[in-house]
Amino acid sequence: MPAAPNIIEVKNLHKAYEDGGEAATVALNKVTFNVRKGEFLAIMGPSGSGKSTLLHLLGLLDEPTSGSYHLNGKSIKSFTSNELALLRNRELGFVFQAFNLLSRTSVLENVKLPLYYSKIPEHEWDKRAREAVESVGLASRMHHSQSELSGGEKQRVAIARALVTDPEVIFADEPTGNLDSKSGKNVMAIIQNLNEKHGKTIVLITHETSTADHAERIIHLMDGEIESDVRVRNRLTAEDEFVK
């Protein structure tokens, strides 16, 4: 069986921030790697290693200082800012540590939000949002507001919101960072299920070894450079982690 094609290709990716002085702060330095379609990649490293900067570049939330980035074979430099925004909405989903949900807004409306900026017909929005909420096990909480949810439930809403446009790649930035161990395991079981059963490409940012163990490959960053890039021999499965 042939190997899956690369969905992400970065070469000599460099990001530096000007601080007003003569020297710039280098966040990433000549980072090169590929991610296959359907792969589950974890990116690890201590604070300041460049992992969040890398996620922002891969997620089209920021631009590199130099180097190349191809998404599905196309250079991001070939897109206008409006085209990049559409690409981000259609092809990429995001799950953040802080949930980033709208307060005093129902679960359903929070999940529906990305659809307002998509080209998906409005008559499909409710159906898509409901299916996404059901897929993370929150059908009974559909009309509850954020204040009525636990931390684990909030993160599951965030996952449903990331799924509602049916993206190819899901970026998860410390998705278990604000959760207790039980909720964290359940969230990781959902994320891994998206990879194993639905073929979603997952790029996970974490500092927790137990979270990274779900991935099939782990890249370690140190001082903005790749320190190691290894395959995981005995990755955890979704069934291993789910806690009732």
N, C-alpha and C positions, 0 to 999 in steps of 0.2 A: 504494500500500500504506500503510495507516494506521500512524502511529508507535506503537511499543510503549508500553504504559502505564508509569507511574512505579511502581517497586517501593519506592524510598526517597524520602521528602519531608521535608526539614528546613527550618524557618523560625525565624529569629532565635535559633538555638541558642546558649546561653550556658553556660559552665562556669567557676565560680570556686572556689578552694580557700581555706578559712579557715586562717590561720597563727597564730592565737591572739592577734593584735594587732587593731588597729582596721581595717586595710586587708586586703582579700582579694587573692589572686593570681589574675588573670584568665587562664585558659588558652585559652578560646574566647569570641569576642565577636560576637554577632548574625550567626552563620553561616547562610546560606540557599542551598540548592541542591536539585536533584532528581537521581535516578539512574533511568534507564529500565531496564525488565526486559531482560536480555541485554546490557547495556552493560558495557564494560571501562573503568573509571575509575581513574586514578592520582592520588594525593594526595601532593604534594611540599612540601618546606619545610625550612629549616635546623633544627638542634636547638633545641627550645624554641618552635617555631612553632605547636604545638598539634595536629600531625597524629596523634600517638599517642592523645592525649585524644579526638580526633574518632573514631578507630577504635573506642575503647572505648565511646563513646556509641552509635555506629551498631551495634556488635556486642552491645549490651545488657549489657555488662560493667560499666557505670557509668550513673548518671542525670544528666541535665543540671540545672543550677541553674534555668534557665528556658528558654522556647522550646518548640517543638513538633517531634515526630518521628512520622511516620506510616510504617509498614511494611506494604506491600500494602494501603494505604488505611485502616489501622486505627491509631489513636493508641496509642502505647505506654503512655500514662497509663491506658488502659482495662483493662490487664491486671494481675492480681495478681502477686506475686513468683514464685509457683509456675508461673503461666501463662507468665511471661517466660522462666523456665528451660526450660520445654517448647518454647517458640518458638525459643529459642536452639539447642536440641538438634536440632529438626526442620528448621528453615528456614535455619540459618546454619552455615557451616563456617569453621574458623580454621587458618591456617598462620602460625607464628611464626618469627622469626629463630633462636631458640634450640632449635627442633625440639620440645622438651617431650615427649620420648618416655620411657617407663618403662624403666629399666635392668634388665638380666637378664630381659627379657621379649621374646618373639619378635615379629617383624614382624607376623605374623598377629594376635597378641593385642593389640598396640598399636593396630592398625587397628580391631579389634573393640570397643575400649573405649567409644566413644560409644553403641554399641548397647545397652549395659547400662542406659543411662538413657533409652532410647527406648521407644516402644510397638510397635516392630517385633517380631514373634513370635520367640522364641529359636531355633526350628528354622531360621530364615532367616539367622541371624548368620554362620555359617561361610561360606555361599555368598556373601553380600554382601561380607564381608571379603576373601575370595579374589578376587572380581571386582575389587574396588577395588585390591588389590595388583597384580594382573595389568595393570590399566589404566595403571599408572605404570611398567610394565616390570620389576617385581621378583619375578616368579613364582619364579625360581630362588633367591631369598633369603627365601622365605616363612617359614622356620623358624629363620632366623638371629637372634641377639640384637643389640641396639643396638651393642654393643662391636665387633661384626664388620662394621659398615657404614662406608662412607665418609661424608663430610659431605653430598655430593650425594644419596647413597642415603637418608640419614636424612631429608632434606627431602622426598624423594619418598614416604617412608613417612608423613610428616606430611600430605602432600597426599592420600594414599589415605585416611588417617584422617578428613580433612575431608570426603571424598566419600562415606563409607560410609553416611550417612543420606540421601543424595541431596538436599542442601540447595539452595535457590534462589540463595543469595548466598554467595560465598566471600570472606572477608577475609584478605588476605595482608599481614603486617606485616614489611617488610624481608626477604622470603623468600630473597634471594640474599646477604644481608649477611655470612654466615659461610662463604661458598663461594668456591672459586677460579673463574676466569672460565669455564672449560669447564663445570663443574657448574652454575654460575649460568645459563648459556645453556640448558642442557638442562632445568633446572627451569622457566625462563620459557617454554620451548617447550611443556611439559606444561600450564602454567597457561593459556597462550593457546589451546591446543587445546581446553581445557574451555570456553572462551568461544566460539571459532569453530565447533567441531563439535558441542558439547553444549548451547550456549545458556546456560551459567552466567553469572550476573551476577558480575563481579569488581570488588572494591574493593581496590586495591593501595596500600600505604604504602611509599614509597621516597625515598631522597635521591639515587639514581643515575639520571642522565638516560638511560643506555643501557637501564635496566630500565623506566623510565616510557615509553620509546618503543614499547613493546608495546601500550600503551593507545590507545584511540580518543579519549580526552579526558583532559586534565590540569588539575587544580586546584592552584594554588600558594597555600600559606598563609604568612603573615608576621605574627608577633606576635598570633596567634589570630584573624586575619581573612583573608578571601579576597582575595588580591592579584590573581589572574587565573584565568580559567576558559576554556580554549581547546580546540578540536578539533585532533587530530593528523592532518595531511594524508597523511603517508607512514609509517604505522605498520609496525613489523616484523611479519613473519608467523612462525608456528611453524616453517615449513620454513626460513626464513632463519637461525634460531638453533640448531636441533638439531645437536649435534656428536657424531659417533660416536667 
